[in-house]
Structure formats: C-alpha cells, structure tokens
C-alpha cells in the first residue's frame, strides 16, 4: 500500500480500524522514548478503561468502540485532550 501498488479497496470498518491503530502507534511513539511503546499494548494496565488487562486484549474483544477509547486514553496521557 505504501509503495502505491495496492489496488484493493478497504471497507469503512477496515479504514476505521486502520486509522485507530495508526493513531495508537503514533501516540505511543510520542509518549515513550524507548521500547516501551512496543511493549505497552501487551502489558497489564490498571487504568479503568482496560480493567486490569492488556490494552491489546480489550481492543480485540471490544472492537472499534474499545479501540477508540484506547486511542483517546493514549491521547489524554500525552496531554492531547
């Protein structure tokens, strides 16, 4: 896709999921200066939004609503909200 050779179409659901994941990735890269950005999604998190579970699990199980909530949480940690 990045090289401009992909001719497929993405559904609105797929576009939303991709957008949220890119935002989560970018937010974590800005928030953490080390490899924590890559580890954070898999670590148990005590924030109420994650319910003492790994953020990636809540995003998988909760679908787009939880993905959006996770992105908003990361943006808030960065001071973006």
Biopython code that builds the backbone (N, CA, C, O; Angstrom):
import numpy as np
from Bio.PDB.StructureBuilder import StructureBuilder

atoms = [
    (1, "UNK", "N", (0.823, -1.188, 0.000)),
    (1, "UNK", "CA", (0.000, 0.000, 0.000)),
    (1, "UNK", "C", (0.872, 1.259, 0.000)),
    (1, "UNK", "O", (0.632, 2.204, -0.751)),
    (2, "UNK", "N", (1.872, 1.240, 0.850)),
    (2, "UNK", "CA", (2.731, 2.402, 0.985)),
    (2, "UNK", "C", (3.462, 2.705, -0.322)),
    (2, "UNK", "O", (3.694, 3.869, -0.652)),
    (3, "UNK", "N", (3.821, 1.671, -1.056)),
    (3, "UNK", "CA", (4.543, 1.849, -2.310)),
    (3, "UNK", "C", (3.626, 2.315, -3.439)),
    (3, "UNK", "O", (4.101, 2.665, -4.519)),
    (4, "UNK", "N", (2.320, 2.322, -3.194)),
    (4, "UNK", "CA", (1.388, 2.798, -4.196)),
    (4, "UNK", "C", (0.993, 1.768, -5.233)),
    (4, "UNK", "O", (0.463, 2.118, -6.287)),
    (5, "UNK", "N", (1.241, 0.512, -4.948)),
    (5, "UNK", "CA", (0.933, -0.546, -5.918)),
    (5, "UNK", "C", (-0.278, -1.376, -5.546)),
    (5, "UNK", "O", (-0.646, -2.288, -6.286)),
    (6, "UNK", "N", (-0.891, -1.092, -4.445)),
    (6, "UNK", "CA", (-2.032, -1.885, -3.989)),
    (6, "UNK", "C", (-3.296, -1.337, -4.609)),
    (6, "UNK", "O", (-3.545, -0.133, -4.544)),
    (7, "UNK", "N", (-4.102, -2.197, -5.209)),
    (7, "UNK", "CA", (-5.300, -1.740, -5.901)),
    (7, "UNK", "C", (-6.585, -2.200, -5.225)),
    (7, "UNK", "O", (-7.665, -2.070, -5.800)),
    (8, "UNK", "N", (-6.481, -2.729, -4.025)),
    (8, "UNK", "CA", (-7.660, -3.200, -3.318)),
    (8, "UNK", "C", (-8.469, -2.062, -2.718)),
    (8, "UNK", "O", (-8.051, -0.904, -2.736)),
    (9, "UNK", "N", (-9.614, -2.405, -2.196)),
    (9, "UNK", "CA", (-10.481, -1.441, -1.519)),
    (9, "UNK", "C", (-10.663, -1.874, -0.070)),
    (9, "UNK", "O", (-10.752, -3.065, 0.228)),
    (10, "UNK", "N", (-10.715, -0.900, 0.818)),
    (10, "UNK", "CA", (-10.973, -1.185, 2.223)),
    (10, "UNK", "C", (-12.385, -0.722, 2.568)),
    (10, "UNK", "O", (-12.846, 0.318, 2.097)),
    (11, "UNK", "N", (-13.050, -1.500, 3.383)),
    (11, "UNK", "CA", (-14.385, -1.112, 3.844)),
    (11, "UNK", "C", (-14.252, 0.014, 4.868)),
    (11, "UNK", "O", (-13.154, 0.299, 5.346)),
    (12, "UNK", "N", (-15.360, 0.642, 5.197)),
    (12, "UNK", "CA", (-15.341, 1.692, 6.211)),
    (12, "UNK", "C", (-14.848, 1.135, 7.546)),
    (12, "UNK", "O", (-14.106, 1.810, 8.261)),
    (13, "UNK", "N", (-15.249, -0.077, 7.885)),
    (13, "UNK", "CA", (-14.799, -0.731, 9.109)),
    (13, "UNK", "C", (-13.281, -0.896, 9.106)),
    (13, "UNK", "O", (-12.621, -0.589, 10.099)),
    (14, "UNK", "N", (-12.736, -1.368, 8.016)),
    (14, "UNK", "CA", (-11.295, -1.562, 7.913)),
    (14, "UNK", "C", (-10.539, -0.241, 7.964)),
    (14, "UNK", "O", (-9.484, -0.154, 8.593)),
    (15, "UNK", "N", (-11.066, 0.781, 7.312)),
    (15, "UNK", "CA", (-10.434, 2.102, 7.353)),
    (15, "UNK", "C", (-10.431, 2.671, 8.773)),
    (15, "UNK", "O", (-9.444, 3.261, 9.211)),
    (16, "UNK", "N", (-11.535, 2.490, 9.480)),
    (16, "UNK", "CA", (-11.629, 2.982, 10.856)),
    (16, "UNK", "C", (-10.629, 2.265, 11.743)),
    (16, "UNK", "O", (-9.913, 2.900, 12.518)),
    (17, "UNK", "N", (-10.578, 0.949, 11.634)),
    (17, "UNK", "CA", (-9.635, 0.168, 12.445)),
    (17, "UNK", "C", (-8.191, 0.566, 12.143)),
    (17, "UNK", "O", (-7.386, 0.731, 13.061)),
    (18, "UNK", "N", (-7.864, 0.719, 10.868)),
    (18, "UNK", "CA", (-6.503, 1.109, 10.492)),
    (18, "UNK", "C", (-6.173, 2.494, 11.045)),
    (18, "UNK", "O", (-5.082, 2.709, 11.575)),
    (19, "UNK", "N", (-7.095, 3.416, 10.925)),
    (19, "UNK", "CA", (-6.874, 4.772, 11.418)),
    (19, "UNK", "C", (-6.626, 4.780, 12.924)),
    (19, "UNK", "O", (-5.714, 5.450, 13.408)),
    (20, "UNK", "N", (-7.434, 4.041, 13.651)),
    (20, "UNK", "CA", (-7.273, 3.992, 15.109)),
    (20, "UNK", "C", (-5.938, 3.367, 15.480)),
    (20, "UNK", "O", (-5.233, 3.885, 16.345)),
    (21, "UNK", "N", (-5.583, 2.266, 14.841)),
    (21, "UNK", "CA", (-4.317, 1.599, 15.166)),
    (21, "UNK", "C", (-3.116, 2.473, 14.828)),
    (21, "UNK", "O", (-2.133, 2.493, 15.569)),
    (22, "UNK", "N", (-3.189, 3.189, 13.721)),
    (22, "UNK", "CA", (-2.101, 4.108, 13.376)),
    (22, "UNK", "C", (-2.004, 5.205, 14.429)),
    (22, "UNK", "O", (-0.904, 5.590, 14.825)),
    (23, "UNK", "N", (-3.148, 5.710, 14.885)),
    (23, "UNK", "CA", (-3.152, 6.730, 15.933)),
    (23, "UNK", "C", (-2.595, 6.219, 17.246)),
    (23, "UNK", "O", (-1.857, 6.931, 17.927)),
    (24, "UNK", "N", (-2.943, 4.988, 17.610)),
    (24, "UNK", "CA", (-2.406, 4.376, 18.835)),
    (24, "UNK", "C", (-0.893, 4.238, 18.711)),
    (24, "UNK", "O", (-0.157, 4.606, 19.626)),
    (25, "UNK", "N", (-0.431, 3.711, 17.586)),
    (25, "UNK", "CA", (1.004, 3.536, 17.350)),
    (25, "UNK", "C", (1.738, 4.873, 17.449)),
    (25, "UNK", "O", (2.745, 4.985, 18.148)),
    (26, "UNK", "N", (1.237, 5.867, 16.758)),
    (26, "UNK", "CA", (1.886, 7.183, 16.754)),
    (26, "UNK", "C", (1.872, 7.801, 18.156)),
    (26, "UNK", "O", (2.875, 8.364, 18.595)),
    (27, "UNK", "N", (0.750, 7.697, 18.851)),
    (27, "UNK", "CA", (0.657, 8.239, 20.198)),
    (27, "UNK", "C", (1.648, 7.594, 21.148)),
    (27, "UNK", "O", (2.275, 8.278, 21.958)),
    (28, "UNK", "N", (1.792, 6.278, 21.053)),
    (28, "UNK", "CA", (2.739, 5.569, 21.914)),
    (28, "UNK", "C", (4.177, 5.950, 21.573)),
    (28, "UNK", "O", (5.014, 6.073, 22.467)),
    (29, "UNK", "N", (4.466, 6.135, 20.295)),
    (29, "UNK", "CA", (5.811, 6.548, 19.894)),
    (29, "UNK", "C", (6.145, 7.932, 20.446)),
    (29, "UNK", "O", (7.290, 8.193, 20.816)),
    (30, "UNK", "N", (5.162, 8.807, 20.501)),
    (30, "UNK", "CA", (5.380, 10.149, 21.048)),
    (30, "UNK", "C", (5.446, 10.146, 22.570)),
    (30, "UNK", "O", (6.140, 10.965, 23.173)),
    (31, "UNK", "N", (4.718, 9.218, 23.184)),
    (31, "UNK", "CA", (4.649, 9.156, 24.647)),
    (31, "UNK", "C", (5.897, 8.551, 25.271)),
    (31, "UNK", "O", (6.370, 9.016, 26.308)),
    (32, "UNK", "N", (6.426, 7.515, 24.635)),
    (32, "UNK", "CA", (7.566, 6.795, 25.197)),
    (32, "UNK", "C", (8.801, 6.960, 24.316)),
    (32, "UNK", "O", (8.709, 6.927, 23.089)),
    (33, "UNK", "N", (9.942, 7.135, 24.949)),
    (33, "UNK", "CA", (11.196, 7.356, 24.220)),
    (33, "UNK", "C", (11.981, 6.059, 23.999)),
    (33, "UNK", "O", (13.015, 6.069, 23.332)),
    (34, "UNK", "N", (11.503, 4.963, 24.546)),
    (34, "UNK", "CA", (12.243, 3.710, 24.409)),
    (34, "UNK", "C", (11.330, 2.621, 23.852)),
    (34, "UNK", "O", (10.307, 2.922, 23.236)),
    (35, "UNK", "N", (11.694, 1.363, 24.065)),
    (35, "UNK", "CA", (10.912, 0.258, 23.522)),
    (35, "UNK", "C", (9.586, 0.034, 24.244)),
    (35, "UNK", "O", (8.840, -0.879, 23.889)),
    (36, "UNK", "N", (9.285, 0.844, 25.240)),
    (36, "UNK", "CA", (8.021, 0.723, 25.957)),
    (36, "UNK", "C", (6.835, 0.919, 25.006)),
    (36, "UNK", "O", (5.775, 0.331, 25.222)),
    (37, "UNK", "N", (6.995, 1.717, 23.982)),
    (37, "UNK", "CA", (5.921, 1.937, 23.012)),
    (37, "UNK", "C", (5.502, 0.615, 22.355)),
    (37, "UNK", "O", (4.326, 0.415, 22.053)),
    (38, "UNK", "N", (6.446, -0.263, 22.139)),
    (38, "UNK", "CA", (6.145, -1.560, 21.530)),
    (38, "UNK", "C", (5.625, -2.568, 22.549)),
    (38, "UNK", "O", (4.846, -3.454, 22.200)),
    (39, "UNK", "N", (6.047, -2.441, 23.796)),
    (39, "UNK", "CA", (5.633, -3.390, 24.833)),
    (39, "UNK", "C", (4.315, -3.015, 25.481)),
    (39, "UNK", "O", (3.569, -3.899, 25.903)),
    (40, "UNK", "N", (4.006, -1.729, 25.573)),
    (40, "UNK", "CA", (2.859, -1.220, 26.319)),
    (40, "UNK", "C", (1.534, -1.914, 25.988)),
    (40, "UNK", "O", (0.800, -2.268, 26.911)),
    (41, "UNK", "N", (1.199, -2.122, 24.715)),
    (41, "UNK", "CA", (-0.105, -2.727, 24.417)),
    (41, "UNK", "C", (-0.312, -4.116, 25.007)),
    (41, "UNK", "O", (-1.451, -4.537, 25.209)),
    (42, "UNK", "N", (0.774, -4.832, 25.285)),
    (42, "UNK", "CA", (0.665, -6.202, 25.795)),
    (42, "UNK", "C", (0.790, -6.296, 27.313)),
    (42, "UNK", "O", (0.634, -7.377, 27.881)),
    (43, "UNK", "N", (1.068, -5.176, 27.970)),
    (43, "UNK", "CA", (1.248, -5.183, 29.420)),
    (43, "UNK", "C", (-0.086, -4.981, 30.133)),
    (43, "UNK", "O", (-0.946, -4.236, 29.662)),
    (44, "UNK", "N", (-0.248, -5.650, 31.269)),
    (44, "UNK", "CA", (-1.447, -5.458, 32.088)),
    (44, "UNK", "C", (-1.496, -3.998, 32.517)),
    (44, "UNK", "O", (-0.490, -3.433, 32.947)),
    (45, "UNK", "N", (-2.672, -3.394, 32.397)),
    (45, "UNK", "CA", (-2.825, -1.972, 32.677)),
    (45, "UNK", "C", (-3.911, -1.778, 33.717)),
    (45, "UNK", "O", (-5.004, -2.328, 33.582)),
    (46, "UNK", "N", (-3.623, -1.003, 34.755)),
    (46, "UNK", "CA", (-4.583, -0.808, 35.842)),
    (46, "UNK", "C", (-5.577, 0.323, 35.574)),
    (46, "UNK", "O", (-6.457, 0.564, 36.401)),
    (47, "UNK", "N", (-5.463, 1.008, 34.463)),
    (47, "UNK", "CA", (-6.417, 2.077, 34.143)),
    (47, "UNK", "C", (-7.823, 1.488, 34.007)),
    (47, "UNK", "O", (-7.985, 0.395, 33.467)),
    (48, "UNK", "N", (-8.834, 2.203, 34.492)),
    (48, "UNK", "CA", (-10.206, 1.689, 34.424)),
    (48, "UNK", "C", (-10.651, 1.290, 33.013)),
    (48, "UNK", "O", (-11.434, 0.354, 32.851)),
    (49, "UNK", "N", (-10.168, 1.977, 32.023)),
    (49, "UNK", "CA", (-10.564, 1.676, 30.648)),
    (49, "UNK", "C", (-10.130, 0.275, 30.222)),
    (49, "UNK", "O", (-10.737, -0.313, 29.327)),
    (50, "UNK", "N", (-9.099, -0.258, 30.845)),
    (50, "UNK", "CA", (-8.583, -1.576, 30.471)),
    (50, "UNK", "C", (-8.937, -2.676, 31.472)),
    (50, "UNK", "O", (-8.750, -3.857, 31.180)),
    (51, "UNK", "N", (-9.439, -2.308, 32.633)),
    (51, "UNK", "CA", (-9.888, -3.309, 33.600)),
    (51, "UNK", "C", (-8.836, -4.300, 34.030)),
    (51, "UNK", "O", (-9.113, -5.495, 34.133)),
    (52, "UNK", "N", (-7.617, -3.816, 34.285)),
    (52, "UNK", "CA", (-6.504, -4.654, 34.720)),
    (52, "UNK", "C", (-6.157, -5.737, 33.691)),
    (52, "UNK", "O", (-5.774, -6.853, 34.041)),
    (53, "UNK", "N", (-6.299, -5.384, 32.450)),
    (53, "UNK", "CA", (-5.972, -6.302, 31.357)),
    (53, "UNK", "C", (-5.050, -5.585, 30.381)),
    (53, "UNK", "O", (-4.868, -4.370, 30.463)),
    (54, "UNK", "N", (-4.482, -6.328, 29.476)),
    (54, "UNK", "CA", (-3.624, -5.736, 28.449)),
    (54, "UNK", "C", (-4.492, -4.952, 27.463)),
    (54, "UNK", "O", (-5.534, -5.444, 27.030)),
    (55, "UNK", "N", (-4.074, -3.746, 27.110)),
    (55, "UNK", "CA", (-4.853, -2.949, 26.157)),
    (55, "UNK", "C", (-5.164, -3.682, 24.852)),
    (55, "UNK", "O", (-6.261, -3.537, 24.312)),
    (56, "UNK", "N", (-4.225, -4.458, 24.344)),
    (56, "UNK", "CA", (-4.478, -5.163, 23.086)),
    (56, "UNK", "C", (-5.640, -6.141, 23.232)),
    (56, "UNK", "O", (-6.409, -6.318, 22.288)),
    (57, "UNK", "N", (-5.785, -6.776, 24.387)),
    (57, "UNK", "CA", (-6.905, -7.701, 24.604)),
    (57, "UNK", "C", (-8.233, -6.963, 24.637)),
    (57, "UNK", "O", (-9.220, -7.434, 24.071)),
    (58, "UNK", "N", (-8.263, -5.812, 25.293)),
    (58, "UNK", "CA", (-9.515, -5.061, 25.344)),
    (58, "UNK", "C", (-9.895, -4.538, 23.964)),
    (58, "UNK", "O", (-11.078, -4.462, 23.631)),
    (59, "UNK", "N", (-8.897, -4.176, 23.160)),
    (59, "UNK", "CA", (-9.193, -3.697, 21.808)),
    (59, "UNK", "C", (-9.696, -4.826, 20.919)),
    (59, "UNK", "O", (-10.607, -4.624, 20.116)),
    (60, "UNK", "N", (-9.115, -6.006, 21.055)),
    (60, "UNK", "CA", (-9.551, -7.152, 20.248)),
    (60, "UNK", "C", (-10.973, -7.553, 20.631)),
    (60, "UNK", "O", (-11.824, -7.751, 19.764)),
    (61, "UNK", "N", (-11.217, -7.670, 21.912)),
    (61, "UNK", "CA", (-12.524, -8.136, 22.368)),
    (61, "UNK", "C", (-13.614, -7.074, 22.261)),
    (61, "UNK", "O", (-14.782, -7.398, 22.047)),
    (62, "UNK", "N", (-13.233, -5.813, 22.409)),
    (62, "UNK", "CA", (-14.235, -4.749, 22.409)),
    (62, "UNK", "C", (-14.462, -4.095, 21.069)),
    (62, "UNK", "O", (-15.350, -3.253, 20.936)),
    (63, "UNK", "N", (-13.677, -4.464, 20.069)),
    (63, "UNK", "CA", (-13.868, -3.925, 18.737)),
    (63, "UNK", "C", (-13.596, -2.433, 18.641)),
    (63, "UNK", "O", (-12.861, -1.867, 19.450)),
    (64, "UNK", "N", (-14.195, -1.811, 17.649)),
    (64, "UNK", "CA", (-13.944, -0.404, 17.366)),
    (64, "UNK", "C", (-14.226, 0.509, 18.560)),
    (64, "UNK", "O", (-13.434, 1.419, 18.807)),
    (65, "UNK", "N", (-15.315, 0.315, 19.313)),
    (65, "UNK", "CA", (-15.535, 1.223, 20.466)),
    (65, "UNK", "C", (-14.373, 1.221, 21.456)),
    (65, "UNK", "O", (-13.970, 2.282, 21.934)),
    (66, "UNK", "N", (-13.834, 0.058, 21.768)),
    (66, "UNK", "CA", (-12.718, -0.015, 22.715)),
    (66, "UNK", "C", (-11.405, 0.444, 22.079)),
    (66, "UNK", "O", (-10.523, 0.963, 22.764)),
    (67, "UNK", "N", (-11.288, 0.252, 20.786)),
    (67, "UNK", "CA", (-10.107, 0.766, 20.096)),
    (67, "UNK", "C", (-10.087, 2.289, 20.171)),
    (67, "UNK", "O", (-9.052, 2.892, 20.453)),
    (68, "UNK", "N", (-11.234, 2.901, 19.918)),
    (68, "UNK", "CA", (-11.336, 4.363, 20.004)),
    (68, "UNK", "C", (-11.077, 4.856, 21.422)),
    (68, "UNK", "O", (-10.400, 5.865, 21.624)),
    (69, "UNK", "N", (-11.616, 4.143, 22.393)),
    (69, "UNK", "CA", (-11.408, 4.513, 23.790)),
    (69, "UNK", "C", (-9.934, 4.412, 24.171)),
    (69, "UNK", "O", (-9.418, 5.257, 24.902)),
    (70, "UNK", "N", (-9.265, 3.385, 23.678)),
    (70, "UNK", "CA", (-7.832, 3.226, 23.941)),
    (70, "UNK", "C", (-7.038, 4.369, 23.321)),
    (70, "UNK", "O", (-6.115, 4.898, 23.941)),
    (71, "UNK", "N", (-7.393, 4.743, 22.112)),
    (71, "UNK", "CA", (-6.697, 5.855, 21.463)),
    (71, "UNK", "C", (-6.923, 7.155, 22.240)),
    (71, "UNK", "O", (-5.987, 7.931, 22.431)),
    (72, "UNK", "N", (-8.136, 7.391, 22.678)),
    (72, "UNK", "CA", (-8.434, 8.598, 23.462)),
    (72, "UNK", "C", (-7.643, 8.601, 24.765)),
    (72, "UNK", "O", (-7.168, 9.647, 25.206)),
    (73, "UNK", "N", (-7.506, 7.443, 25.373)),
    (73, "UNK", "CA", (-6.743, 7.337, 26.621)),
    (73, "UNK", "C", (-5.274, 7.704, 26.372)),
    (73, "UNK", "O", (-4.684, 8.466, 27.138)),
    (74, "UNK", "N", (-4.697, 7.165, 25.315)),
    (74, "UNK", "CA", (-3.294, 7.464, 24.987)),
    (74, "UNK", "C", (-3.128, 8.950, 24.684)),
    (74, "UNK", "O", (-2.170, 9.578, 25.134)),
    (75, "UNK", "N", (-4.066, 9.508, 23.918)),
    (75, "UNK", "CA", (-4.003, 10.947, 23.610)),
    (75, "UNK", "C", (-4.090, 11.765, 24.891)),
    (75, "UNK", "O", (-3.399, 12.776, 25.022)),
    (76, "UNK", "N", (-4.922, 11.349, 25.831)),
    (76, "UNK", "CA", (-5.045, 12.074, 27.100)),
    (76, "UNK", "C", (-3.748, 11.992, 27.899)),
    (76, "UNK", "O", (-3.332, 12.980, 28.505)),
    (77, "UNK", "N", (-3.108, 10.832, 27.908)),
    (77, "UNK", "CA", (-1.821, 10.697, 28.598)),
    (77, "UNK", "C", (-0.777, 11.639, 28.019)),
    (77, "UNK", "O", (0.067, 12.172, 28.740)),
    (78, "UNK", "N", (-0.845, 11.834, 26.726)),
    (78, "UNK", "CA", (0.101, 12.728, 26.052)),
    (78, "UNK", "C", (-0.259, 14.185, 26.272)),
    (78, "UNK", "O", (0.525, 15.074, 25.938)),
    (79, "UNK", "N", (-1.430, 14.441, 26.827)),
    (79, "UNK", "CA", (-1.863, 15.815, 27.020)),
    (79, "UNK", "C", (-2.609, 16.348, 25.818)),
    (79, "UNK", "O", (-2.781, 17.558, 25.669)),
    (80, "UNK", "N", (-3.053, 15.446, 24.960)),
    (80, "UNK", "CA", (-3.746, 15.847, 23.747)),
    (80, "UNK", "C", (-5.227, 16.073, 23.888)),
    (80, "UNK", "O", (-5.882, 16.479, 22.928)),
    (81, "UNK", "N", (-5.776, 15.819, 25.065)),
    (81, "UNK", "CA", (-7.220, 16.053, 25.275)),
    (81, "UNK", "C", (-7.427, 17.046, 26.372)),
    (81, "UNK", "O", (-8.567, 17.376, 26.699)),
]
sb = StructureBuilder()
sb.init_structure("model")
sb.init_model(0)
sb.init_chain("A")
sb.init_seg("    ")
for serial, (resi, resn, name, xyz) in enumerate(atoms, 1):
    if name == "N":
        sb.init_residue(resn, " ", resi, " ")
    sb.init_atom(name, np.array(xyz, "f"), 0.0, 1.0, " ", f" {name:<3s}", serial, name[0])
structure = sb.get_structure()
